[in-house]
């Protein structure tokens, strides 16, 4: 079995085989279709992230937030 990779646009349920592979005409082929999805916009990615973060208690273990901030700032000096 030989693997060949190329990209194409599906039109009317068909994908055109590039000219360089026309010699494969009339041969049986196994097709695996990997469809490219459009990437999410930055706004959509942030919205998804904020939605996931609702269930995470990131700062629950901080007893004194003011002291915690001071300690963080001391690390920068």
N, CA and C of each residue as an Amber inpcrd file, in Angstrom:
protein
   231
   0.8440000  -1.1760000   0.0000000   0.0000000   0.0000000   0.0000000
   0.8890000   1.2380000   0.0000000   0.4710000   2.2460000  -0.7210000
   1.2100000   3.4990000  -0.8560000   0.3760000   4.6240000  -0.2470000
   0.9920000   5.5090000   0.5110000   0.2880000   6.6480000   1.1010000
   0.6280000   7.9140000   0.3190000  -0.4030000   8.6620000  -0.0100000
  -0.2400000   9.9250000  -0.7400000  -1.0240000  10.9890000   0.0170000
  -0.4310000  12.1480000   0.1790000  -1.1090000  13.2260000   0.8900000
  -1.2390000  14.4410000  -0.0040000  -2.4410000  15.0180000  -0.0200000
  -2.6730000  16.2760000  -0.7180000  -3.9030000  16.9270000  -0.1040000
  -4.0720000  18.1970000  -0.3460000  -5.2250000  18.9340000   0.1650000
  -6.1380000  19.2970000  -0.9790000  -7.3980000  19.4070000  -0.6880000
  -8.3590000  19.8020000  -1.7080000  -9.6220000  20.3260000  -1.0490000
 -10.4840000  20.8820000  -1.8400000 -11.7550000  21.4060000  -1.3620000
 -12.8520000  20.4770000  -1.8490000 -13.7390000  20.1120000  -0.9420000
 -14.8480000  19.2250000  -1.3020000 -15.8970000  20.0560000  -2.0340000
 -16.2290000  19.6510000  -3.2590000 -17.2510000  20.3260000  -4.0710000
 -18.2110000  19.2810000  -4.5890000 -19.4790000  19.4640000  -4.2280000
 -20.5230000  18.5380000  -4.6530000 -20.1740000  17.0940000  -4.2760000
 -19.5810000  16.9230000  -3.0960000 -19.2550000  15.5940000  -2.6050000
 -18.0310000  14.9690000  -3.2430000 -17.2230000  15.7440000  -3.9510000
 -16.0530000  15.2090000  -4.6510000 -14.8110000  16.0360000  -4.3260000
 -13.6730000  15.3620000  -4.3420000 -12.3810000  16.0290000  -4.2020000
 -11.5690000  15.6960000  -5.4460000 -11.0670000  16.7120000  -6.1230000
 -10.2760000  16.4790000  -7.3320000  -8.9020000  15.9270000  -6.9600000
  -8.4890000  14.8850000  -7.6540000  -7.1570000  14.3100000  -7.4660000
  -6.1810000  15.1630000  -8.2830000  -5.0860000  15.6190000  -7.6660000
  -4.1210000  16.4300000  -8.4150000  -3.6050000  15.6990000  -9.6580000
  -3.2810000  16.4750000 -10.6650000  -2.8260000  15.9450000 -11.9550000
  -1.6580000  14.9720000 -11.8020000  -0.7630000  15.2270000 -10.8660000
   0.4160000  14.3750000 -10.7020000   0.0540000  12.9440000 -10.2920000
  -1.1850000  12.7230000  -9.8360000  -1.6070000  11.3820000  -9.4360000
  -2.6040000  10.7600000 -10.4110000  -2.7690000  11.3240000 -11.5770000
  -3.7240000  10.7960000 -12.5640000  -3.3690000   9.3840000 -13.0170000
  -2.1190000   8.9750000 -12.8320000  -1.7260000   7.6190000 -13.2220000
  -2.3870000   6.5670000 -12.3290000  -2.9690000   7.0040000 -11.2340000
  -3.6490000   6.0770000 -10.3260000  -5.1060000   5.8360000 -10.7300000
  -5.5160000   6.4330000 -11.8180000  -6.8850000   6.2890000 -12.3250000
  -7.2800000   4.8200000 -12.4020000  -8.4830000   4.5120000 -11.9760000
  -9.0700000   3.1700000 -12.0090000  -8.4880000   2.2220000 -10.9600000
  -7.6790000   2.7170000 -10.0500000  -7.1660000   1.8630000  -8.9870000
  -8.0510000   2.0170000  -7.7500000  -8.1220000   0.9740000  -6.9560000
  -8.8820000   1.0200000  -5.7130000  -8.0660000   1.7690000  -4.6700000
  -8.7340000   2.6370000  -3.9210000  -8.0390000   3.4350000  -2.9090000
  -8.8260000   3.4170000  -1.6000000  -8.1170000   3.4430000  -0.5160000
  -8.7220000   3.5980000   0.8020000  -8.5680000   5.0660000   1.1690000
  -9.6500000   5.7110000   1.5420000  -9.6250000   7.1490000   1.8010000
  -9.8950000   7.4190000   3.2790000  -9.0270000   8.2250000   3.8880000
  -9.2270000   8.7140000   5.2470000  -9.3090000  10.2300000   5.1260000
 -10.4260000  10.7840000   5.5210000 -10.6620000  12.2140000   5.3500000
 -10.3900000  12.9390000   6.6620000  -9.4250000  13.8430000   6.6700000
  -9.1130000  14.6860000   7.8210000  -9.5590000  16.1030000   7.4770000
 -10.6050000  16.5690000   8.1190000 -11.1690000  17.8740000   7.8040000
 -10.5470000  18.9270000   8.7060000 -10.0220000  19.9890000   8.1070000
  -9.4380000  21.0870000   8.8720000 -10.5670000  21.9240000   9.4510000
 -10.4920000  22.1560000  10.7540000 -11.4820000  23.0080000  11.3970000
 -10.9220000  24.4110000  11.4930000 -11.7960000  25.3700000  11.4330000
 -11.3170000  26.7490000  11.5220000 -10.8940000  27.0250000  12.9620000
  -9.7730000  27.6780000  13.1410000  -9.3000000  27.9580000  14.5020000
 -10.2400000  28.9240000  15.2120000 -10.3280000  28.7780000  16.5160000
 -11.1640000  29.6760000  17.3040000 -10.5250000  31.0560000  17.3610000
 -11.3680000  32.0540000  17.4370000 -10.8570000  33.4130000  17.5840000
 -10.2960000  33.5700000  18.9900000  -9.5300000  34.6060000  19.2030000
  -8.9500000  34.8570000  20.5190000 -10.0560000  35.0530000  21.5540000
 -11.1190000  35.7150000  21.1540000 -12.2360000  35.9440000  22.0640000
 -12.8830000  34.6150000  22.4690000 -13.0670000  33.7020000  21.5150000
 -13.6560000  32.4000000  21.8100000 -12.7440000  31.5620000  22.7080000
 -11.4210000  31.6120000  22.4560000 -10.4780000  30.8650000  23.2980000
 -10.5020000  31.3800000  24.7350000 -10.5400000  32.7160000  24.9030000
 -10.6100000  33.2880000  26.2390000 -11.9150000  32.9170000  26.9390000
 -13.0220000  32.9670000  26.2110000 -14.3160000  32.6040000  26.7960000
 -14.2940000  31.1520000  27.2530000 -13.7250000  30.2560000  26.4530000
 -13.6150000  28.8480000  26.8400000 -12.7470000  28.6830000  28.0790000
 -11.6470000  29.4150000  28.1240000 -10.7420000  29.3390000  29.2670000
 -11.4290000  29.8320000  30.5410000 -12.1230000  30.9580000  30.4570000
 -12.8310000  31.4820000  31.6270000 -13.9110000  30.5110000  32.0940000
 -14.5840000  29.8740000  31.1550000 -15.6050000  28.8890000  31.5090000
 -14.9800000  27.7120000  32.2700000 -13.8250000  27.2380000  31.8060000
 -13.1370000  26.1320000  32.4880000 -12.6610000  26.5530000  33.8780000
 -12.2360000  27.8030000  34.0080000 -11.6760000  28.2790000  35.2760000
 -12.7370000  28.4440000  36.3640000 -14.0120000  28.4960000  35.9880000
 -15.0680000  28.6460000  36.9870000 -15.0460000  27.5000000  37.9960000
 -14.6870000  26.3110000  37.5450000 -14.7060000  25.1450000  38.4220000
 -13.3940000  24.9460000  39.1870000 -12.3950000  25.7940000  38.9190000
 -11.0970000  25.6630000  39.5870000 -10.9920000  26.7290000  40.6780000
 -10.7140000  26.2860000  41.8860000 -10.5430000  27.2270000  42.9900000
  -9.0560000  27.5390000  43.1310000  -8.5920000  28.4440000  42.3030000
  -7.1670000  28.7140000  42.1930000  -6.5680000  29.3380000  43.4590000
  -7.2930000  30.2120000  44.1160000  -6.7310000  30.9530000  45.2420000
  -7.4000000  30.5790000  46.5670000  -8.0440000  29.4430000  46.6200000
  -8.7820000  29.0350000  47.8230000  -7.8730000  28.8380000  49.0260000
  -6.6240000  28.4790000  48.8020000  -5.7260000  28.1980000  49.9170000
  -5.0220000  29.4490000  50.4600000  -5.3060000  30.6160000  49.9130000
  -4.6820000  31.8580000  50.3750000  -5.5080000  32.3990000  51.5420000
  -4.9000000  32.4200000  52.7160000  -5.5940000  32.8600000  53.9390000
  -5.6900000  34.3870000  54.0150000  -4.5970000  35.0730000  53.6810000
  -4.5420000  36.5200000  53.7840000  -4.0750000  37.0740000  52.4340000
  -5.0040000  37.5010000  51.5880000  -4.6500000  37.9640000  50.2390000
  -3.6740000  39.1450000  50.2230000  -3.8200000  40.0550000  51.1760000
  -2.9310000  41.2200000  51.2080000  -1.5010000  40.7880000  51.5070000
  -1.3360000  39.9190000  52.4900000  -0.0120000  39.4070000  52.8250000
   0.5830000  38.6350000  51.6580000  -0.2340000  37.8650000  50.9970000
   0.2080000  37.0700000  49.8460000   0.7460000  37.9830000  48.7450000
   0.0150000  39.0810000  48.4660000   0.4720000  40.0380000  47.4500000
   1.8040000  40.6670000  47.8430000   1.9420000  41.0400000  49.1150000
   3.1950000  41.6350000  49.5790000   4.3610000  40.6710000  49.3970000
   4.1380000  39.4030000  49.7140000   5.1900000  38.4010000  49.5540000
   5.5770000  38.2270000  48.0810000   4.5900000  38.2740000  47.2130000
   4.8920000  38.1820000  45.7790000   5.7240000  39.3680000  45.3130000
   5.3590000  40.5510000  45.7620000   6.1020000  41.7420000  45.3610000
   7.5170000  41.7450000  45.8980000   7.7060000  41.1880000  47.0920000
   9.0470000  41.0870000  47.6530000   9.9540000  40.2020000  46.7970000
   9.3720000  39.2260000  46.1060000  10.1790000  38.3470000  45.2430000
  10.7680000  39.1110000  44.0720000  10.1210000  40.2030000  43.6490000
  10.5730000  40.9610000  42.4890000  11.7570000  41.8720000  42.8110000
  11.9490000  42.1650000  44.0770000  13.0050000  43.1020000  44.4510000
  14.3150000  42.4000000  44.6910000
